[in-house]
Amino acid sequence: MTESGGGAPPSPAKVIFGKYEMGRLLGRGASAKVYHARHCPSGQGVAVKVFPNPRRPAGCSAAGDSFIREISALRRLRHPHIIRLHEVLASRSKVYLVLELAKGGELFSRVEDRGHLPEDLCRRLFRQLVSAVAYSHSRGVFHRDLKPENLLLDEAGDLKVSDFGLAALRSSSSSEGDDGELLLHTQCGTPAYVAPEVLARKMTGGYDGAKADIWSCGVILFVLNAGYLPFNDPNLMSLYRKIYRGHHRCPRWTTPNLRRLIARLLDPNPDTRISIDGILRDPWFARDFDADQWTALMQPCEDAPDPSGKPHHRRELNAFDLISFSAGLDLSGLFEEATSDRERFALAEPVDTIVNRLEHVGRGEGLAVRREGEKGFSAVVEGQKGDFLLRLEVYRLTASVAVVAVERSAGAGESLWNEKLGPALRGPVTVEAEHTNTARRSLPRKKSAPSTFFHCHIDRAKSPRNLRL
């Protein structure tokens, strides 16, 4: 190829792992840069968030790294208004998070361009924000850095919550309050959006992550409507004093109902601050909005395909899946803390039979059981108010044996599983291998991820290698 104009030829685009062609820089934060990228085989656009891969000293908690927090949070969340994590890649020097691309850019830029948004648009975006926050809280994820810069827009103008690098997970180091609320102790977030109890955590003995997120939602709603911050001062201590008092001044075009909702969101006392249930009943929020629309907003996403077009969740297991079931080889601990809210076991039954029994028992308890996936090989169990209780995924190992993975919420989800659904589904299982030279082995019943709990054999006559697990 000849050069044109005598200038230097353009540098070739960087391709990482032979899959993603890196493009322009979309933004940068304190710990990462985000690039536009293209999935080479399919041509689909994605966002790639690049973190340096630090060499942590011995004894340093991996949970303190923002990319660990973000991966742990996004692995729990499947919601239409939360950015989707496609896959995680890593080299010796960097960690790459391949994320859904929000083509509309930051909500902050939209507000800057317009000054402030029309009230109807504020209401639509705020409903989407509240649905994403309520969904996250029901799955034990508390964002702690909600602000317009972390809210993206897709090409249809719908909201996508992003940047969970400061998120707290219910499984992380925290304590329970007297009423069962999750108390956090880390002071973090952007000062203008942070709740007063977060600033005063030493005096209060901790703060409720859900109530702190609701405060941030109130600041965001104020900004969308007004075009400026409710609390602002170049002096940090003066800013904190304004936040403690909670005094703010809405612009003259603010309607009375919106003014009242903002005041209830920006209540400096977390005990009297409005809750998610209160927001749903608020006249401004509930205008021309019914329970069916809220239920639709709270529905988790179906298992969307990754950029290659393949579904995220396979329903049949291969040898690499079996290897990962070994406690010694399971790498999931790199991306989330050890928790008691997940478990995996095997049943000598067809997949449909297992899911049907879950539906029968769940509905007998007055719960909503909803199948997901093309063939319904996973199911979500929700309470009467649409709160998440547990998610069950069933993978076919052989025609008569399935592996069941359960993820449950703390509290109600855990007691429901231990007392009702778990005993109804689980039982001692003995699997007889299909090949004559494979041993018979009983499957142990453990709440934690089991060690290698079955014997897999591929006949040499059918495969060039004899693989044993």
N, C-alpha and C positions, 0 to 999 in steps of 0.2 A: 504494500500500500504506500502511495506517495504522500508526502507531506504537502499541505496547502499553505500558501502565504509565507513560507519560510520560517514560521514560528515553531516553537517546541510542540510536539504532539501532546494531546491531552493524556494525562496519566490514566492508566486503566483502573476501572472500578475495583475496589477491594471486595473479594468474595470470602466469607468466613465459612469454614467447614464444608466447602463445596456446595453450599445450599442457599446462602443469603448474600445478595449483592448490596453492599452498603452504599447509602446515598448521603443526602445532605443532613446536616445537624439540625434537629428540631428544637432542642433545648438542653439545658444543663442545670444540674442542681448541686447540692453540697457534696454528694457522694457518687453521682453518676451522670452520664451523658446519654441522650436519647437521639437515635438516628432513624431517618426513613430508610427502609430497606425493601428489597424485592426478593420474593422466594423464586429462585431460578427456574425450577421445573414447571411451576404453575403460573408464574408472573404476578402472583397476588402481592399486594403491598402490605407490609407489616411495620411495626415500630420495634426497634431493637434497643433495649436499655443496657448500657455497658457499664459494669462496675469493675474497678480494680480488684484483683483477687489477693487480699492481704495475707501475709504469712503470720498467722496469729501465734503469739507465744503460748507455751503450755499452760493450761489452766484457764485461758481466756474463754469466756462464754461465747459460743457461736451465735446465740440469740441476740447479742448486742449488735451484730452487723445488719445494716439496713437491707441488704439483698436477701439475707436469711429470713428476716421478718416479712419482707414483701412476698417471697416465694411461699412461705408458710401460710400467709393470709390468703393469697390468690388461689392456692390449691383448695381452699375451703369454699370459695365463692363462685357461684354460677348465676349471674343476674344480668338482665338486659341493660342495666344502667351502671354496671361495674366493668371496668376494662378487663379483657380476657387474657389469661396467660396461656400461650400456645405450647411453648417448650422452653427448657433451660439448657444452655450449652456452656461449656467452660474450657478454657485453655490454662496454661501455667500462669499466665499473667492477668487474665480477665474472666469475668462471668458475664454471660449474655442472656438477658431475658427477652424472649421473642413474644411480643405483645400484640394484641389487636390494635389496628391503626385507626385512630379517630381523626378523620379527614377535616373536621370542622375547626380544629385547633383548640386553644384554651378559651374557656368562658371569660376569663379576665380580659382578653383582647376584645371580645365582643362588647363588654361593658365599657372599656376604654374608648372604643370607637363611637358608641352611641351616647355616652354620658350616663344614661340609666335606661332600663328596659321597661316596656309597657307592662301594666299590672297583670294582664292575662298571660303574658309570656313569663313573668315572674312566677305566677301561680303554677304554670305547667312545669317549669324547671324545678321549682321547689318541691312539687309532688314527686318528681322523679328522684330528687336528692333524698327526700325522706324515705321513699321506698327502698333505696339502696342502703341507707344507714340502718333502717329497721331490719332489713334482711341480714346485714353484716352482724348486727348485735345478736340476732337470733342464732347465729352460728358462732358466737363467741369471739368476734373480731371487732375491735374498737380502733377507729382510724387515727384519731388524735392530731391530725394535721389537715383538717378540712378547711379549704380556702379556694377562691375562684381560680387560682393558678393550678390547682390540682383537680379541677373539674374540666373535662374535655367535652367536645361536641362531635357527634358523628356527622355524616353528610346530610342526614335528615334533620339536624339541629337538636337531636336528643342528647341527654346528658350521659356522661361516662365518668364515674369516680375513678381516680387513678392515684398512684404514688402512696403505697401502703408501707413505706420504709420506716415509719414511726409507729406502726400499728402495734397494739397490745392484743395478745391472744389469751383466751381464758385458761389455756394450759401453761402460760408463762408465769413468772414469779409475781404473785399477787396474793392478796388476802381477801377473805370474805367479811363483809360487814354483818351487823346484827340481823338485817333483813335479807341477807343472802346476796346483796349486790357485790359486784366485783370492785375491790378497792385497789387502785394503782398508786404508785409512789414516785414515778419518774416525771420530772418537770420537762415537758417538751412541747413542741408546736411553735407556731408563728405568733409573736406577742400580741398583735392586734386582734387575733382570732381566738386566743386561748381563754378558757373559762377562769373566773377568779379563784375557784377552789383549787385549781391546778397550781396557781401561783402561791397559794397558802397551804400547800399540802403538808408542810411540817406542823402547822398548827391544827389542822383538821385530822391528821392521822391517815391521810390517803383520800382519794377522790374516786367517784364512780365514773368509769370511762364512758358509759352510755350518756349520762347527763352532761359530761364535758362536750361530747360530740353534738348534742342538741344545742348547747350554747353556740358552738361554731356555726351550726346551721342558721341560727338566728342572725349572726353577724353577716353571713352570706346573703340571707334574704334582705337585710337592710341595705347591703351594697348593691344588690340587683335593682332595688327600688329607688335608692337615692343616688347611686353613682359615687358615693364616698363612704369612708369608714365611720361607724358610730363612735368609736373611741380612737383618737389619734393625737399624738403629741411627740415632738422630736426628743423630748426628755423621757427616758424609759420609766423612771420612777413616777413621773407625772402621769404617764400613760397607764401604769398599773393602778394608781389611785382612781383614775376615771373608770377603769374596769371594775374595781372593787365596789364603787358606788353604783355602777350600772346606769348612770344618767346619760341619756342620748337625746338627740333632737331630730325628729323625722322631718323631711321636706314637706312643704305645704300641699303638694299633690297627693300625699299619702291618705288613703281612705280610712275612715274610723276603724273598720274591722281589721284592716291590715296593721294599723297602728297598735291595736290591742294585742294581736298575735305577736308582733315583734316585742312588745313589752313583756309578754309572758315567756318568750324564748330567752330574752336577755334579763331574766330575773337573776340577780347575783346570789340569791339563796338557792342552792341546788335542791333543797328539800321541797320548796314550793314552785320550782321551775316546771313548766309544762312538760308532760311526757309524750311519747309517741301516740298513745291512745288519746290524750288530750288534743294533740294536733289533728288527729283524724276527725274529732268532733267539733273542731273550731269552725265557725261560720264562714270565715274567709277561705280556709282550706277546702271545706266540704261543699262549696258552691258548685252546683251542677256536677256533682261527683258522688257516685254511689258505691256501695260495698263491692259490687262486681268489678268496677273499674280498679278499686284498690287491690282486690284479689288478683286481677290480671297483672298489676304492677309488681306484686310480690312473688309471682311465679318464677321459679328458677329457670334458667335457659335450658333448652334441650342440649344434649351433648353435641356441640358444634364441631365441625371438622377443623383440623389444623390447616395451615396453608397448603399442604399437599393434597387436601381433599379427603384425607383419611379421618375417620372418627377418632376422637380422643380416647374412647374407652372400648377396647376389644372385648368381645364376649367369649372368645376361646383363648386358652392359654398355650403359649409355646414354651420351649425349654428355658428361655431367658426369664420368663415370668416365674417358672418353678424355682429357678436359682434364687430369684429375689425374695422368695418366701422364706428362705433360710435366714434365721436371725443373724448369723454371722456374715451374711452377704447382702443384707437389706441396706440400701443406701438412703432410704427415706429419712433416716436420722440426720443426714447432712442438711436437710431442708426444713425440719420441724422438730420441735422438742418431743421427747417421749411423753406420750399421753395415755390415759386410760379410757379415752373416748372412742377408740378404734379397736376393732378386733377382726380376726379372720379365722374361719374354720371351714371344714369340708363336710358335705352331706352326700350320702349315696342315694340321691334322688334327681330326677330331671329338673331342669331350670324352671319350667313352667309350674311344676308342682310346688316348688318352694315359694315362688312369688304369689301363687294363688292362696297358699296357706297364710302368708303374711297379710294379704288383703282380707281374708276371712276373719282372722284374729283381730286385726286393727279396726275393722269396721264394727266388729262386735263390741269393741271398747268405745265406740262413738267417735273414732278418729277418721281423718281424711287420708286415704292411701291413694297416691297417684303414681301410675307407671310412667317411666321415661324411656327414651330410646325407641328405635324403629320397631323392635320386637318386644319391648317392655321388659328387658332383662335387668332393669333397676327400678327402684320404687322409693318415693319420699313419703314419710309419715308426718302429718302435721296435726296440730291441735285444733280445737274448735275456732280459735281466733286466727288461724293461719300460721301460728308459730311453728318453727322447725323443731321436730323431735328427733328424727333419725333418718338416715339414708342407707339403703341396702342395695348392693350391687352383686349380681350373681354371674359367675364365669363358668362356662362349661369346660370341664376337664376331660371327661369321656362322655359317652352317651348316657351313662347312669350315675356319674359323679360330678358334683359341682362344688366350686369354692365360693364361699359367701364372705363378702367384706362389708362390715357395718361401721358407719360413722354416726355417732349420736351426740346430742347436745347434753350439757351438764344439767343436773337437777332432774327435771321431769323426763327428759329423754332417757337418762341413765336408769331411773327407777322403772320406767315403762319397759325397757329392754330386759332388765334383770328379773322383773317380777312377772311379766306377761309374754312379750314377744319372743325373748330369748329361749325360755323353756319350751315354748310351743314349736320353735323351729329346730332347735339344736338337740342332738342326741348322739350317743356313741356310735361311730361308724367304722366298719371294717371294709376295706377295699381289697378285692382280689384282682391282681393284675391280669391283663388279657394274654400276656405271653406266658408260656409254660415255665420258663426259667426265672420268673420274677416272684419274689417273696410276697407273702401276704402280711400286711401290717395294719395295726389299729391306729386310728387317728386320735391323738390326744386332744383334750378339750382345755384350752387355756385362754385367758382373757387377753394376754399380750400376744404379739406376733409369734407364732410357733417356730421352733427350729425346723430343720428339714423333716417334714412329717409324712412324706410318702416316698415310695421307691419308684422311680421312673426308669424304664428300660426301653431302648430302641433296638430292635433286632438287627444284627449285623447284616442279615440277608436283605433287609429293606433299607439300610442306611450305610454309607461308607464308614461311619464311626459308631462305636458303641457308647452311648451317653448314659451315664448313671449319675443320679443326684442323691 
